[in-house]
């Protein structure tokens, strides 16, 4: 097998977002589209000759095709070995662990996370560096620059490899090892959590349901929850990965997991419900009669992490994305540990984790994780919740209410306006930014005094880098907050996200309806941004 150098021409739309390059499958199916982007990644890296590359994905449509292309390009570019998950499957957190565990040079994660799959759905390619985390902006910027001028890619003319059988195969001079996608990850979880305590919880009659959403976490949940921890068979539902996610939308929120929510609100429902998304890095947590918001879940996990063996000595610090509520800040303050506010995108947590500045991180978009990997980890969050429930011997609702009585409650919601015309969305944000300098000190609504108004800029305390224009923040004197930003994870148009937060003290009212509690802020957003008038949308596409 000889290396082939294939002439190509650039594509103009290969700028990666916060989590790699996400496009419709039909875009990726264009001749040379995959090849151009992967070659641009390798052209932007140095020192990988003779090294190991990890490749895995969430099993979505086109995953198998792209993996075969990636293997050939890796072999032609001088990698010595590729580790790939059996069937092409590796959850995003498992891929991060495999990179770290085997000291690989980096990895390609083939996923569009929580976005729909199938021939008319979405696909994505993300490069993760040697620490297991998403590539920082200096690399993704270099990749984008390369995509604009690329004129050739390297590959091998060879048959597809067998992805379904574990063991080693040869592609040119490169070894391809197909590995069990669950084994190493499950072993890691055993070092972090008290499996005996969780096993006893299930043995005592505790009931849960885990919805894998026909996505990547099915094999992991079957192996860990049912086989290792003794949860009854049938605890895991929708546990077989499907290229189309069984024609569903693998986003673990109250819209796409409404049946689970309704079940948990009934007297006969289980004690605990959880779900994860397309690539396994997000989570949904619902207790009997209690939905736990991702922001509250981050705060609760941080406050109780010491109950799990892997965190028995306490945590070094907490980091949250800027739009995530300040609930975790109050935990950090009480524990006397560092608290960091970063832009959206897990890559911003990497430096803090590597430097030992923080142990637990989270985003309001249902992603939480710790220093065990360099990605958010849906099943990890579920297992930590189970560990906490097993040790505290209380229900989710009781634990949440006790937390609010200690720290107060941050009423919090996110309103998403999906597939908005990009020009309209960008003009809306530009006009809002222009108003910011004059807002401070103003009273908006009936009695909301603006304490600050800015476009969030992050200064990385580890490497000194700066990331500007990360989202508009309007903060009020009473601790309430409004945030608006455009998401970088969609594939069509723009997704406008509006985040609303109001703090209620520890001795205040913690049982209000969230949307009613935030109604004054909802009115102020419309007053400032004019979303309805500009977009023609009467209401958000999704409210979480």
Phi, psi and omega per residue, in radians:
X1 nan 2.158 3.122
X2 -1.895 2.627 3.107
X3 -1.222 2.331 3.086
X4 -1.872 2.384 3.024
X5 -1.869 1.981 -3.047
X6 -1.803 2.200 3.086
X7 -1.187 2.523 -3.138
X8 -2.614 3.003 3.055
X9 -2.215 2.629 -3.060
X10 -1.195 2.697 2.917
X11 -1.816 2.553 -3.027
X12 -1.558 -0.056 -2.971
X13 -2.085 0.589 -3.076
X14 -1.861 0.677 3.067
X15 -1.480 2.036 -3.125
X16 -1.219 2.582 3.075
X17 -1.659 -2.651 -3.082
X18 -1.184 -0.361 -3.114
X19 -2.357 0.910 3.101
X20 1.526 -2.882 -3.101
X21 -1.720 1.954 -3.139
X22 -1.998 2.231 -3.136
X23 -2.555 2.947 2.989
X24 -1.082 2.632 3.089
X25 -0.969 -0.696 -3.113
X26 -1.077 -0.512 3.071
X27 -1.230 -0.810 -3.141
X28 -1.135 -0.417 -3.116
X29 -1.377 -0.098 3.072
X30 -1.089 2.471 3.117
X31 -0.935 2.259 3.061
X32 1.302 0.010 -3.091
X33 -1.129 -0.859 3.103
X34 -1.106 -0.813 -3.089
X35 -1.042 -0.783 3.134
X36 -1.003 -0.820 -3.030
X37 -1.210 -0.761 3.136
X38 -1.156 -0.714 3.094
X39 -1.104 -0.660 3.107
X40 -1.105 -0.628 3.070
X41 -1.087 -0.896 -3.106
X42 -1.124 -0.627 3.111
X43 -1.141 -0.367 -3.099
X44 -1.632 -0.002 -3.115
X45 -1.967 2.768 3.101
X46 -2.303 2.574 2.972
X47 1.464 0.316 -3.098
X48 -1.653 -0.072 3.120
X49 -1.006 2.255 -3.132
X50 1.383 0.074 -3.090
X51 -1.703 3.086 -3.133
X52 -1.814 2.409 3.073
X53 -2.071 2.373 3.063
X54 -1.727 2.383 3.084
X55 -2.305 2.286 3.087
X56 -2.840 2.907 -3.136
X57 -2.714 -3.084 -3.040
X58 -1.674 0.153 3.077
X59 1.426 0.101 -3.119
X60 -1.223 2.885 3.141
X61 -0.926 2.334 -3.138
X62 1.493 -0.114 3.115
X63 -0.990 -0.826 -3.073
X64 -1.162 -0.675 3.130
X65 -1.124 -0.819 -3.095
X66 -1.149 -0.642 3.135
X67 -1.100 -0.746 3.115
X68 -1.071 -0.723 3.100
X69 -1.103 -0.770 -3.100
X70 -1.098 -0.694 3.139
X71 -1.085 -0.800 -3.128
X72 -1.106 -0.723 -3.120
X73 -1.196 -0.680 3.114
X74 -1.093 -0.740 3.134
X75 -1.118 -0.741 -3.108
X76 -1.194 -0.424 -3.098
X77 -1.653 0.035 2.971
X78 1.806 0.138 3.014
X79 -1.148 2.562 -3.118
X80 -1.530 -0.531 -3.043
X81 -2.663 2.534 2.986
X82 -2.118 2.300 2.968
X83 -1.802 2.175 -3.107
X84 -2.313 2.449 -3.137
X85 -1.211 2.519 3.134
X86 -0.997 2.313 -3.083
X87 1.258 0.191 -3.079
X88 1.369 0.135 -3.024
X89 -1.626 2.230 2.880
X90 -2.715 2.116 3.028
X91 -1.095 2.738 -3.130
X92 -1.037 -0.807 3.076
X93 -1.132 -0.604 3.098
X94 -1.161 -0.663 3.085
X95 -1.081 -0.725 3.103
X96 -1.055 -0.754 3.139
X97 -1.147 -0.737 -3.135
X98 -1.082 -0.737 3.086
X99 -0.988 -0.832 -3.081
X100 -1.242 -0.767 -3.043
X101 -1.123 -0.701 -3.097
X102 -1.726 0.146 3.100
X103 0.923 0.797 3.105
X104 -1.259 2.786 3.106
X105 -1.186 -0.642 -3.132
X106 3.110 -2.881 -3.112
X107 -2.781 2.713 3.026
X108 -1.870 2.115 3.101
X109 -1.855 2.026 -3.053
X110 -1.759 1.753 -3.044
X111 -2.908 2.719 2.905
X112 -2.083 0.517 3.018
X113 0.940 -2.012 -3.025
X114 -1.551 0.021 -3.120
X115 -1.358 2.666 -3.122
X116 -1.065 2.705 3.121
X117 -2.033 -2.998 -3.131
X118 1.833 3.037 -3.101
X119 -1.000 -0.526 3.120
X120 -1.810 0.160 -3.100
X121 -1.659 -2.680 -3.012
X122 -1.935 2.776 3.069
X123 -2.501 2.779 3.135
X124 -2.715 2.700 3.040
X125 -2.294 2.232 3.135
X126 -2.255 2.430 3.063
X127 -1.745 2.261 3.050
X128 -1.925 2.455 -3.076
X129 -1.528 -3.088 -3.005
X130 -1.105 -0.350 3.080
X131 -1.430 -0.027 3.139
X132 1.625 -0.080 -3.077
X133 -1.761 2.902 3.115
X134 -1.027 2.547 -3.136
X135 -1.026 2.415 3.084
X136 -1.237 2.974 -3.035
X137 -1.084 -0.545 -3.126
X138 -1.098 -0.543 3.093
X139 -1.406 -0.811 -3.124
X140 -1.128 -0.571 3.061
X141 -1.134 -0.706 3.131
X142 -1.179 -0.657 3.102
X143 -1.095 -0.810 3.141
X144 -1.064 -0.763 3.122
X145 -1.049 -0.673 -3.139
X146 -1.207 -0.650 -3.127
X147 -1.076 -0.436 -3.071
X148 -1.384 -0.248 -3.088
X149 -2.245 0.019 -3.049
X150 -1.056 2.398 -3.125
X151 -2.209 -0.022 3.102
X152 -2.843 2.787 3.010
X153 -2.416 2.763 -3.128
X154 -1.843 2.458 3.101
X155 -2.711 3.053 3.051
X156 -2.054 2.517 3.048
X157 -1.575 1.620 -3.052
X158 -2.546 2.750 3.132
X159 -1.208 2.766 3.055
X160 -1.058 2.577 3.048
X161 -1.546 2.823 3.096
X162 -1.443 1.903 -3.125
X163 -1.494 -0.157 -2.997
X164 -1.646 -0.131 -3.097
X165 -2.053 2.154 3.123
X166 -1.190 2.649 -3.118
X167 2.236 -3.072 -3.061
X168 -1.821 2.574 3.054
X169 -2.408 2.928 -3.087
X170 -2.042 2.314 3.003
X171 -2.206 1.787 -3.019
X172 1.075 -2.250 3.109
X173 -1.563 0.043 -3.039
X174 -1.795 2.419 3.061
X175 -1.560 2.310 3.022
X176 -1.944 2.091 3.102
X177 -1.932 2.081 3.066
X178 -1.545 2.103 -3.030
X179 -1.986 2.707 3.002
X180 -1.076 2.147 -3.039
X181 -1.270 -0.317 -3.017
X182 -1.720 -0.579 -2.899
X183 -0.951 -0.941 -3.080
X184 -1.167 -0.669 3.141
X185 -1.143 -0.765 3.140
X186 -1.092 -0.672 3.101
X187 -1.097 -0.684 3.108
X188 -1.106 -0.761 -3.128
X189 -1.058 -0.594 3.132
X190 -1.160 -0.440 3.101
X191 -1.393 -0.296 -3.050
X192 -1.731 -0.569 -2.971
X193 -2.118 2.732 -3.138
X194 -1.481 1.536 -3.089
X195 -1.107 -0.562 3.128
X196 -1.128 -0.734 3.139
X197 -1.151 -0.705 3.139
X198 -1.215 -0.652 3.095
X199 -1.071 -0.720 3.124
X200 -1.167 -0.592 3.090
X201 -1.038 -0.852 3.118
X202 -1.162 -0.687 -3.134
X203 -1.105 -0.455 3.141
X204 -1.451 0.078 3.080
X205 1.799 0.027 3.099
X206 -1.078 2.328 -3.090
X207 -2.074 2.385 3.067
X208 -2.436 2.879 2.973
X209 -2.285 2.379 3.114
X210 -2.157 2.088 3.135
X211 -1.715 1.906 3.112
X212 -1.440 -0.045 3.029
X213 0.984 0.589 -3.128
X214 0.940 0.595 -3.050
X215 -2.142 -2.832 -2.875
X216 -1.208 -0.466 -3.042
X217 -1.353 -0.112 3.133
X218 -0.905 -0.971 3.137
X219 -1.053 -0.623 3.139
X220 -1.197 -0.757 -3.106
X221 -1.219 -0.711 3.074
X222 -1.027 -0.803 -3.074
X223 -1.194 -0.772 -3.025
X224 -1.484 -0.928 -3.049
X225 -1.229 -0.847 -3.034
X226 -1.518 -0.828 -3.041
X227 -1.383 -0.754 -3.041
X228 -1.584 -0.607 -3.046
X229 -1.788 -0.113 3.014
X230 1.423 0.247 3.023
X231 -1.094 2.473 -3.091
X232 -1.013 2.553 3.043
X233 -0.995 2.415 -3.062
X234 1.728 -0.178 3.045
X235 -1.052 -0.714 3.110
X236 -1.553 2.148 3.085
X237 -1.980 2.724 -3.088
X238 0.894 0.843 -2.977
X239 -1.620 0.040 3.122
X240 -1.817 2.069 -3.136
X241 -1.032 2.394 -3.135
X242 -2.204 2.428 3.125
X243 -1.035 -0.410 3.111
X244 -1.918 0.162 -3.018
X245 0.930 0.693 -3.124
X246 0.942 0.676 3.136
X247 1.060 0.438 3.109
X248 -1.857 -3.114 3.105
X249 -1.961 1.863 -2.971
X250 -1.424 0.988 3.128
X251 -2.037 1.968 -3.013
X252 -1.362 1.366 3.073
X253 -2.314 -3.118 -3.022
X254 -1.295 -0.171 3.054
X255 -1.399 -0.884 -3.041
X256 -1.572 -0.148 3.055
X257 -2.108 0.598 -3.084
X258 -1.083 -0.666 -3.138
X259 -1.058 -0.699 3.099
X260 -1.129 -0.790 3.134
X261 -1.009 -0.848 -3.123
X262 -1.043 -0.693 3.126
X263 -1.094 -0.737 -3.106
X264 -1.241 -0.291 3.130
X265 -1.574 0.049 -3.141
X266 -1.767 2.690 3.133
X267 -1.061 -0.549 -3.081
X268 -1.592 -0.010 -3.121
X269 -1.213 2.917 3.121
X270 -1.190 3.064 -3.121
X271 -1.403 -0.390 -2.961
X272 -2.679 2.416 3.071
X273 -2.300 2.499 -3.137
X274 -2.621 2.793 3.106
X275 -2.644 2.818 3.021
X276 -2.375 2.982 -2.942
X277 -1.781 -2.917 -3.050
X278 -0.890 -0.843 -3.066
X279 -1.880 0.107 2.983
X280 1.493 0.246 -3.090
X281 -1.826 -0.084 3.110
X282 -1.981 2.887 -3.113
X283 -2.540 2.677 2.991
X284 -2.156 2.326 -3.129
X285 -2.177 2.155 3.084
X286 -2.360 2.225 3.007
X287 -1.737 3.041 3.073
X288 -1.051 2.062 -3.135
X289 1.098 0.424 3.131
X290 -2.670 1.887 2.933
X291 -1.427 2.307 3.133
X292 -1.797 2.045 3.130
X293 -1.137 2.626 3.118
X294 -0.980 -0.637 3.127
X295 -1.147 -0.752 3.091
X296 -1.176 -0.659 3.139
X297 -1.059 -0.748 3.081
X298 -0.994 -0.826 -3.116
X299 -1.122 -0.743 -3.127
X300 -1.174 -0.719 3.114
X301 -1.123 -0.720 3.131
X302 -1.132 -0.717 -3.106
X303 -1.200 -0.449 -3.051
X304 -1.997 0.101 -3.046
X305 -1.008 -0.566 -3.079
X306 -1.095 -0.219 3.133
X307 -1.349 -0.250 3.097
X308 -1.711 2.476 -3.075
X309 -0.947 -0.652 -3.093
X310 -1.185 -0.225 -3.089
X311 -2.287 0.406 -3.035
X312 -1.108 -0.394 3.136
X313 -1.585 0.161 3.139
X314 1.622 3.047 -3.118
X315 -2.007 2.607 -3.072
X316 -1.331 -0.589 -3.104
X317 -3.118 3.068 -3.139
X318 -2.240 2.509 3.006
X319 -2.258 2.502 3.077
X320 -2.404 2.673 3.029
X321 -1.219 2.670 -3.062
X322 -0.957 -0.739 -3.117
X323 -1.263 -0.230 -3.133
X324 -1.207 2.530 -3.071
X325 -1.096 2.833 -3.095
X326 -1.463 0.234 -3.137
X327 -1.008 -0.694 -3.133
X328 -1.205 -0.487 3.129
X329 -1.044 -0.643 -3.107
X330 -1.236 -0.559 3.060
X331 -1.190 -0.805 -3.139
X332 -1.045 -0.714 -3.141
X333 -1.084 -0.774 -3.118
X334 -1.193 -0.638 -3.141
X335 -1.367 -0.236 -3.126
X336 1.239 0.633 -3.109
X337 -2.084 2.971 -3.118
X338 -1.170 2.557 3.053
X339 -2.302 2.255 -3.102
X340 -2.208 2.410 3.083
X341 -1.948 2.078 -3.044
X342 -2.108 2.932 2.994
X343 -1.156 2.890 3.058
X344 -1.179 2.425 -3.104
X345 2.163 2.102 -3.035
X346 -1.086 -0.408 -3.114
X347 -1.030 -0.450 -3.114
X348 -1.278 -0.325 3.091
X349 -1.407 -0.350 -3.009
X350 -0.983 -0.847 -3.129
X351 -1.075 -0.720 -3.132
X352 -1.128 -0.718 3.114
X353 -1.168 -0.806 -3.124
X354 -1.099 -0.559 -3.124
X355 -1.458 -0.052 -3.125
X356 1.284 0.298 -3.115
X357 -1.388 -0.512 3.135
X358 -2.372 2.770 3.105
X359 -2.030 -0.667 -3.081
X360 -2.128 2.397 -3.104
X361 -2.306 2.744 3.105
X362 -2.860 2.753 3.103
X363 -2.266 2.600 -3.137
X364 -1.127 -0.287 -3.125
X365 -1.448 0.472 2.996
X366 1.377 0.417 3.072
X367 -1.946 2.175 3.013
X368 -2.356 2.720 -3.132
X369 -2.971 -3.088 -3.134
X370 -2.514 -2.958 -3.072
X371 -1.355 0.130 3.106
X372 -1.258 -0.494 3.017
X373 -2.429 -3.013 3.114
X374 -2.123 0.603 3.028
X375 -2.415 2.809 2.950
X376 -1.201 2.754 -2.946
X377 -2.540 1.833 -3.064
X378 -1.123 -0.827 -3.090
X379 -1.232 -0.571 3.053
X380 -1.011 -0.775 -3.134
X381 -1.103 -0.709 3.119
X382 -1.112 -0.749 -3.134
X383 -1.177 -0.647 3.092
X384 -1.160 -0.704 3.047
X385 -1.033 -0.785 3.133
X386 -1.089 -0.682 3.108
X387 -1.096 -0.742 3.127
X388 -1.133 -0.784 3.128
X389 -1.089 -0.677 -3.126
X390 -1.163 -0.681 -3.095
X391 -1.382 -0.769 -3.069
X392 -1.369 -0.368 3.125
X393 0.970 0.693 3.064
X394 -2.247 2.815 3.056
X395 -1.423 2.902 -3.129
X396 -1.023 -0.816 -3.090
X397 -1.048 -0.744 -3.141
X398 -1.128 -0.717 3.126
X399 -1.141 -0.734 3.140
X400 -1.117 -0.829 -3.117
X401 -1.100 -0.680 3.110
X402 -1.130 -0.657 3.088
X403 -1.076 -0.799 3.138
X404 -1.117 -0.635 3.120
X405 -1.167 -0.378 3.123
X406 -1.588 -0.772 -2.987
X407 -1.931 -0.198 -2.971
X408 1.517 2.979 -3.106
X409 -2.056 2.336 2.996
X410 -1.725 1.706 3.026
X411 -1.096 2.308 -2.945
X412 -2.629 2.440 3.039
X413 -2.619 2.784 3.041
X414 -2.232 2.270 3.081
X415 -1.922 2.091 -3.137
X416 -1.830 2.284 3.004
X417 -1.963 1.780 -2.988
X418 -1.573 2.617 3.058
X419 0.925 0.759 3.010
X420 -1.343 2.504 3.067
X421 -0.905 2.217 -3.021
X422 -1.050 -0.694 -3.131
X423 -1.118 -0.731 3.124
X424 -1.137 -0.771 -3.115
X425 -1.113 -0.756 -3.132
X426 -1.186 -0.661 3.097
X427 -1.142 -0.710 3.100
X428 -1.011 -0.809 -3.128
X429 -1.179 -0.699 3.127
X430 -1.098 -0.750 3.132
X431 -1.133 -0.655 3.122
X432 -1.176 -0.726 3.100
X433 -1.038 -0.640 -3.123
X434 -1.140 -0.434 -3.122
X435 -1.453 -0.317 -2.961
X436 -0.986 -0.791 -3.069
X437 -1.031 -0.461 -3.071
X438 -1.647 -0.065 -3.033
X439 -1.424 -0.553 -3.048
X440 -1.030 2.263 -3.135
X441 1.583 -0.260 3.115
X442 -1.252 2.714 2.992
X443 -1.846 2.106 -3.125
X444 -1.921 2.693 -3.061
X445 1.123 -2.460 -3.124
X446 -1.504 -0.717 -3.022
X447 -2.679 0.505 -3.077
X448 -1.712 1.892 -3.120
X449 -1.582 2.253 -3.104
X450 -1.339 2.131 3.111
X451 -1.597 -0.597 3.085
X452 -2.722 2.721 3.084
X453 -2.634 2.059 -3.079
X454 -2.677 3.010 2.980
X455 -1.841 1.979 -2.921
X456 -1.030 2.219 3.030
X457 -2.072 2.272 -3.097
X458 -1.857 2.275 3.050
X459 -1.917 1.916 -3.089
X460 -1.156 2.090 -3.088
X461 -1.284 -0.169 -3.105
X462 -1.670 -0.918 -3.083
X463 -1.867 -0.021 3.069
X464 1.361 0.052 -3.127
X465 -1.262 2.762 -3.122
X466 -2.153 2.374 3.062
X467 -2.179 2.001 -3.047
X468 -1.776 2.953 3.077
X469 0.895 0.954 -3.084
X470 -1.728 0.100 3.107
X471 2.435 2.494 -3.138
X472 -1.427 2.256 3.110
X473 -2.060 2.297 3.015
X474 -2.219 1.941 -3.100
X475 -1.880 2.569 -3.084
X476 -2.007 2.833 -3.017
X477 -1.080 -0.488 -3.100
X478 -1.536 0.126 3.139
X479 1.655 -0.096 3.088
X480 -1.233 2.841 -3.036
X481 -2.716 2.542 3.003
X482 -2.182 2.351 3.073
X483 -2.294 2.375 3.021
X484 -2.238 2.370 3.073
X485 -2.711 2.797 3.036
X486 -1.682 2.307 -3.101
X487 -1.327 2.587 3.089
X488 -1.851 0.314 -3.056
X489 -1.960 -0.027 3.127
X490 -1.475 3.058 -3.139
X491 -2.151 -0.281 -3.115
X492 -2.276 2.259 3.141
X493 1.069 -2.603 3.127
X494 -2.223 2.541 3.006
X495 -1.835 2.025 3.082
X496 -1.582 2.132 3.125
X497 -1.921 2.313 3.103
X498 -2.090 2.178 -3.107
X499 -1.995 2.317 -3.074
X500 -2.247 2.351 -3.041
X501 -2.524 2.353 3.074
X502 -2.390 2.293 -3.097
X503 -1.638 2.325 3.043
X504 -2.075 2.170 -3.022
X505 -1.081 2.926 -3.070
X506 -1.018 -0.543 -3.133
X507 -1.736 0.270 -3.095
X508 -1.639 -2.857 -3.108
X509 -1.564 2.097 -3.065
X510 -1.948 0.145 -3.036
X511 -2.047 0.363 3.125
X512 -1.345 2.665 2.967
X513 -1.144 2.286 -3.013
X514 -1.025 -0.829 -3.087
X515 -1.151 -0.611 3.082
X516 -1.209 -0.702 3.133
X517 -1.079 -0.520 -3.077
X518 -1.762 0.108 -3.065
X519 -0.969 -0.730 3.111
X520 -1.048 -0.663 3.135
X521 -1.232 -0.626 3.097
X522 -1.048 -0.733 3.105
X523 -1.121 -0.661 -3.137
X524 -1.175 -0.681 3.107
X525 -1.031 -0.787 -3.132
X526 -1.142 -0.653 3.106
X527 -1.086 -0.706 -3.074
X528 -1.462 -0.694 -2.974
X529 -1.854 -0.404 3.127
X530 1.047 0.787 -3.052
X531 -1.086 -0.778 -3.106
X532 -1.073 -0.823 -3.096
X533 -1.150 -0.677 -3.056
X534 -1.340 -0.684 -3.026
X535 -1.740 -0.303 -3.058
X536 1.346 0.103 -3.139
X537 -1.497 2.193 3.123
X538 -1.320 -0.572 -3.130
X539 -2.605 2.899 3.129
X540 -1.122 2.741 3.042
X541 -1.194 -0.705 -3.110
X542 -2.457 2.379 3.011
X543 -2.050 2.168 3.098
X544 -2.228 nan nan
